[in-house]
Amino acid sequence: MELTSKQRAQLRGLANTLDTILQVGKDGIGENLVKQADDALEARELIKGRVLENNIEYDARTAAAELARATRSQVVQVIGSKFVLYRESRSKPKEKRIQLAAGRRGKN
């Protein structure tokens, strides 16, 4: 499911208060980092990551896109060296999940 602009705005607002929990360092994006991101997304649904300056292989946009693909999540925002990813949790009870604004259906 693709996020609408309204849903992205809602998630960006929620991400403002989040701490950066994921860091792409000089080793790049490996199995361990993907596993860490996958576990964090399942537990939190919304995570903030950062590409460190010592990484010459990735910029934030590329790293976010690759991690999103690997974790089946969506890129919410990329600003400077930071990025935000979202994926709805499957293990959390429905009432504890992030409640997204209703998406708009196509015009008929």
FENZIZI-V13399 format. One record per backbone hydrogen bond with DSSP energy under -0.5 kcal/mol. NH is the residue of the N-H (numbers start at 1). CO is the residue of the C=O. If there is no record, write none. Layout:
NH&CO  NH&CO
This chain:
8&4  9&5  10&6  11&7  12&8  13&9  14&10  15&11  16&12  16&13  17&14  18&15  21&19  21&48  22&48  24&50  25&23  28&25  30&28  34&30  35&31  36&32  37&33  38&34  39&35  40&36  41&37  42&38  43&39  44&40  45&40  45&41  46&44  47&85  48&19  49&83  50&22  51&81  52&24  52&50  55&52  56&54  63&59  64&60  65&61  66&62  67&63  68&64  69&65  70&66  71&67  72&68  72&69  73&68  74&86  76&74  76&84  77&84  79&82  82&79  83&49  84&77  85&47  86&74  87&45  96&93  97&93  97&94  100&98
